[in-house]
Amino acid sequence: MTDPVIAERLLLATRVDCCFQLDEPTFIAAGESYWLDDEQGELCVARGNGQTTWHSGSRRHGSSPGDPAPRRTP
């Protein structure tokens, strides 16, 4: 699990921590904290109303930001 980060402004997250690609884009409001739970493969967001939401995704090993998605072989 990564350490929580507090969003300084409204974010539309599609990728977190360079290599964790979310299944669906997720809004994170200013002041909300977020972190990765690598064991569960989820982005966790502590919402301002006291709730936590979990958003699924996957880690792309061996890639760098901006790299194209790996191709699948038939």
C-alpha positions as CSV (number, residue, x, y, z in Angstrom):
1,M,0.0,0.0,0.0
2,T,1.3,3.5,-0.8
3,D,1.1,6.5,1.5
4,P,-1.9,8.7,1.2
5,V,-1.7,11.8,-1.0
6,I,-4.0,14.8,-0.6
7,A,-5.3,16.2,-3.8
8,E,-4.4,19.9,-4.1
9,R,-7.1,20.5,-6.8
10,L,-9.8,18.6,-8.6
11,L,-8.2,15.6,-10.5
12,L,-9.5,13.3,-13.1
13,A,-7.4,10.2,-12.5
14,T,-6.8,7.6,-15.3
15,R,-3.3,6.5,-14.1
16,V,-1.7,6.8,-10.6
17,D,1.9,6.3,-9.5
18,C,3.1,6.1,-13.1
19,C,2.1,2.5,-13.8
20,F,-1.3,1.8,-12.2
21,Q,-4.0,2.1,-14.9
22,L,-7.6,2.6,-13.6
23,D,-10.3,0.6,-15.3
24,E,-12.5,3.8,-15.4
25,P,-11.5,7.5,-14.9
26,T,-12.1,8.7,-11.4
27,F,-12.7,12.2,-10.0
28,I,-10.8,13.1,-6.9
29,A,-11.8,16.5,-5.3
30,A,-9.5,19.0,-3.8
31,G,-8.7,18.0,-0.2
32,E,-9.6,14.3,-0.6
33,S,-6.8,11.8,0.0
34,Y,-6.0,8.8,-2.2
35,W,-3.6,5.8,-2.1
36,L,-3.0,2.6,-3.9
37,D,-3.8,-0.8,-2.3
38,D,-1.5,-3.0,-4.3
39,E,-2.7,-6.2,-2.6
40,Q,-6.3,-5.6,-3.8
41,G,-5.4,-3.8,-7.1
42,E,-7.4,-0.8,-6.2
43,L,-7.2,3.0,-5.9
44,C,-8.7,4.1,-2.6
45,V,-10.2,7.6,-2.2
46,A,-11.2,9.0,1.2
47,R,-14.1,11.3,0.2
48,G,-14.9,14.5,2.1
49,N,-18.1,13.0,3.5
50,G,-16.3,10.3,5.6
51,Q,-16.7,7.6,3.0
52,T,-14.0,5.7,1.2
53,T,-14.4,4.5,-2.4
54,W,-12.4,1.8,-4.2
55,H,-11.6,1.9,-7.9
56,S,-10.2,-1.1,-9.7
57,G,-7.3,-1.1,-12.1
58,S,-4.0,-2.9,-12.9
59,R,-0.3,-2.3,-12.6
60,R,1.6,-2.2,-15.9
61,H,5.0,-3.7,-15.0
62,G,8.1,-2.5,-16.8
63,S,6.4,0.6,-18.4
64,S,7.0,4.3,-18.1
65,P,4.5,7.1,-18.2
66,G,3.4,7.7,-21.8
67,D,4.4,4.3,-23.0
68,P,1.7,2.7,-25.3
69,A,-0.2,-0.2,-23.8
70,P,1.4,-3.6,-24.4
71,R,0.1,-5.6,-27.4
72,R,-1.6,-8.9,-26.9
73,T,-0.3,-11.8,-28.9
74,P,-2.8,-14.1,-30.5
